[in-house]
Amino acid sequence: MPTLNLLQAVNDALRLEMRRDNRVVVMGEDVGKFGGVFRATAGLYEEFGPERVIDTPLAEGGIIGTAIGMALYGLKPVPEIQFSDFIYPAFDQIVSELAKMRYRSAGQYTAPVVIRTPFGGGIKGGLYHSQSPEALFIHQAGLRVVAPSNPYDAKGLLLAALRQNDPVIFFEPKRVYRAAKGEVPEGDYEVPLGEASVMREGDQLTVIAYGAMVHEASQAVEEAASQGIGCELIDLRTLWPLDIDTLVASVQKTGRAVIVHEAPRTCGLGGEIAALLQERCFVNLEAPIRRVTGWDTPFPYTLDEEYLPLAPRILQGIEDTARYVA
Amino acid sequence: MHSPELLLRMYRKMVLLRKFEERAGQAYGLKKIQGFCHLYIGQEAVAVGTHEALRPDDYMLTGYRDHAHPLARGADPGMLMAELFGKATGYSKGKGGSMHLFDIEHHFYGGYGIVGGQIPLAAGMAFASRYRNEDRVTVCFFGDAAANQGAFHETLNMAAKWKLPVIYVCENNRYGMGTDIRRVSAEPEIAKRAIGYNMRGESVDGMDVLKVFELVKECAIDCRKGRGPVLIEAHTYRFRGHSMSDAATYRSKEEVEEERKSDPIPKLRDEIVLRKIADDAKLDAIDAEVKKECEEAVAFAEASFEPGLEELQHDTWVAPGEADQRPRERVRGVKVEWPSYPSGDQLKVSWELEPKAGHLSVVKEGAKR
């Protein structure tokens, strides 16, 4: 089995599905001849041509709006928004048209657009190349929101996303685009949407993370283990719909939970997960659910490592939560 | 010379649009229709002239003033009225209401409540038909105010660059809600904006159904030949308010009275009588038939039930294994034709998007008036 990084895994999934299904069209700024700003679509233009790997004007609203029209009309467009920070000009199209198509037509049609977009900080990108806007899309009924942490999941989740009929926002963790490496099967496989992955079992505390922060959480969990704190680590993989059953089963066992995300704390996904867990696991909880997250500030340039909830902050959160006595 | 059948068909359709809207306005007054309701009265020539110039399998989208377009395409008036009434027998089970009508069976891909939101979608649909090497045309209506939205400009650039078979019809009724379009537009002649995108721009009297018909017919031929998109500005006028709650302080009664003189329906009726295609008695009979049809539509909507609570949650996502819902099958129990698309392995992509060396822009006309 070849070892790929996360970018190569995304590229592999797109290539495989484009070979299999002529309805699949990749589009976006610089995705064709240039191969994508991160090279995620490298080589696709050469193999599939300009009609299927389309260099669009720099107009995010136009890109997503056009993609919705293509999908209504039986194609499977995969628009790339170059950085998730650039998605806001398309926010109206995503929220007002894409997310609501099925509902307001009462099932007459759907728009299965898969929007790929790199998200998260840690590349010194500053305010407009670092953000994590996933909660804004979870807040819109009708969208599936996915965020893989590793190459195997990235390929399998992307293939699954391309083969179902709801719109998907596919967030790719750019901090680990090249750093996250792993064995990826050459052929076809899917990782089902809506299923979290228990990466490590433990019975004292549950750590919940996604995207690039899974790798930081993993380090923190290793460190905690050496201090005798046995953590269960869960990678959400699909952020919405949330695999709440897996989270509940874990917290019923451990009684303690730490939720990690890069996005700002207030109204972030962590707050929603904490609420869902206390509704379902109130009697099992032995400590307040803790969130280790980005700050409620714009994303800074110099202090980006301080902004992110990296392993030391996560470990602190684990220790505090593990030691908590009511 | 236009055939007698065409003129009579257009007449009947325009009267249908008018009477349907009059009944909708009455029902709104009686609180049978709630929320928002935007009547098309006065603009009938644009929707009918355009529809008659198209093939039944061409695609159509519009903004929120959208009752007329699906009616022109042949949608079921009772089910449209039921949607306005918020009933389960409506096209969208009462989930959409007045501004969000859909009838895919008749290739009407929606009314859109966000001004200009439908403009890029139409380009995507036209892209898909080029991609599949079909000769279908997509027609997208929008109002004068939508021409100031970013989506309009982004999309014209893409549609022209990719030579998409899409006709953009701006229904310029002079007012964006209560603001005269000339007060907020540096260039109020919207057709002129086509020049900036190297596409064909045309201006037409939108109160004359035959002029609209002729222009759209000719533009559709161009589109089918791959000559790229067209922007049509149809100068029209709505005789009623922007919506049902419109104090009309932004225009004078005299202006409205003056414009009523160019009502497209009597204009066509006079033409029909002049050409001795039908006499007043026959036309009155058509009026009476259509009136009855609209009364039946209201009766159907009134007699229908509201959607059940289970509909609140249903259709947010595609349920596993669920096929697309066909409204007339669901409500009327009739078998309907539904658009189908080739699967991924049947589909052949034969269109060339990238400009070749020596490739010249086919359309150079620019905007005319």
Contacts between the chains, C-beta under 8 A, distances in Angstrom:
chain1	res1	chain2	res2	distance
A	20	B	344	6.5
A	20	B	345	7.7
A	21	B	343	8.0
A	21	B	344	3.1
A	21	B	345	7.3
A	22	B	344	5.0
A	22	B	345	7.0
A	22	B	347	4.0
A	22	B	348	7.3
A	22	B	349	6.0
A	23	B	341	7.8
A	23	B	343	7.7
A	23	B	344	4.7
A	23	B	347	6.0
A	24	B	344	7.1
A	25	B	131	7.2
A	49	B	349	7.8
A	49	B	354	7.8
A	50	B	353	4.9
A	50	B	354	4.0
A	51	B	131	6.7
A	51	B	349	5.4
A	51	B	351	5.6
A	51	B	352	6.9
A	51	B	353	4.6
A	51	B	354	7.9
A	52	B	349	6.5
A	54	B	353	6.9
A	56	B	158	6.9
A	57	B	154	7.1
A	57	B	157	5.7
A	57	B	158	6.0
A	57	B	161	7.2
A	59	B	154	4.0
A	59	B	157	7.2
A	59	B	158	7.2
A	61	B	120	6.8
A	61	B	150	6.2
A	61	B	151	5.6
A	61	B	154	5.8
A	62	B	120	5.2
A	62	B	123	7.7
A	62	B	151	6.9
A	62	B	154	3.3
A	62	B	155	5.5
A	62	B	157	7.5
A	62	B	158	5.5
A	64	B	120	7.6
A	65	B	117	7.5
A	65	B	119	7.1
A	65	B	120	2.4
A	65	B	121	5.6
A	65	B	123	7.3
A	65	B	124	6.8
A	65	B	151	6.2
A	65	B	154	7.8
A	65	B	155	6.9
A	66	B	120	5.0
A	66	B	121	7.5
A	66	B	123	5.0
A	66	B	124	4.0
A	66	B	127	6.3
A	66	B	155	7.3
A	66	B	158	6.2
A	67	B	124	6.1
A	68	B	120	7.4
A	68	B	121	5.2
A	68	B	124	6.0
A	69	B	120	6.6
A	69	B	121	3.9
A	69	B	122	6.1
A	69	B	123	6.1
A	69	B	124	2.1
A	69	B	125	4.2
A	69	B	126	7.5
A	69	B	127	6.9
A	69	B	128	7.1
A	70	B	124	4.1
A	70	B	125	7.2
A	70	B	127	5.6
A	70	B	128	4.8
A	70	B	131	7.7
A	71	B	124	7.4
A	72	B	109	6.1
A	72	B	121	6.8
A	72	B	124	7.2
A	72	B	125	6.1
A	73	B	59	7.5
A	73	B	124	7.0
A	73	B	125	4.5
A	73	B	128	3.7
A	73	B	129	6.9
A	73	B	341	7.3
A	74	B	128	6.3
A	74	B	132	7.9
A	74	B	339	7.9
A	74	B	341	3.1
A	74	B	342	7.8
A	75	B	127	8.0
A	75	B	128	4.9
A	75	B	131	6.6
A	76	B	344	7.8
A	77	B	124	7.5
A	89	B	150	7.6
A	92	B	114	6.4
A	92	B	117	6.9
A	93	B	117	7.0
A	93	B	120	6.8
A	93	B	151	7.8
A	96	B	113	7.6
A	96	B	114	4.5
A	96	B	117	5.6
A	97	B	112	7.2
A	97	B	114	7.3
A	97	B	117	5.5
A	97	B	118	7.9
A	97	B	121	6.5
A	102	B	315	5.2
A	102	B	316	6.8
A	102	B	317	6.6
A	102	B	318	6.3
A	103	B	95	6.1
A	103	B	315	4.8
A	103	B	316	5.6
A	104	B	92	5.9
A	104	B	95	5.9
A	104	B	96	4.5
A	104	B	100	4.7
A	104	B	102	7.5
A	105	B	92	5.6
A	105	B	96	7.2
A	105	B	100	7.9
A	105	B	102	4.4
A	105	B	104	7.6
A	105	B	110	7.2
A	105	B	315	8.0
A	106	B	91	7.4
A	106	B	92	4.0
A	106	B	93	4.2
A	106	B	95	5.2
A	106	B	96	7.2
A	106	B	311	7.8
A	106	B	315	5.6
A	106	B	325	6.1
A	106	B	327	7.4
A	107	B	314	7.7
A	107	B	315	4.9
A	107	B	318	8.0
A	107	B	322	7.1
A	107	B	324	6.3
A	107	B	325	3.5
A	108	B	91	7.6
A	108	B	92	7.3
A	108	B	102	5.3
A	108	B	103	8.0
A	108	B	104	5.0
A	108	B	324	5.9
A	108	B	325	5.6
A	108	B	326	7.5
A	108	B	327	6.6
A	109	B	102	7.6
A	109	B	104	6.0
A	109	B	109	8.0
A	109	B	324	5.7
A	110	B	318	5.4
A	110	B	324	7.5
A	141	B	316	5.1
A	142	B	316	5.4
A	142	B	317	6.6
A	144	B	317	7.5
A	164	B	318	7.5
A	165	B	318	4.3
A	166	B	317	4.9
A	166	B	318	5.5
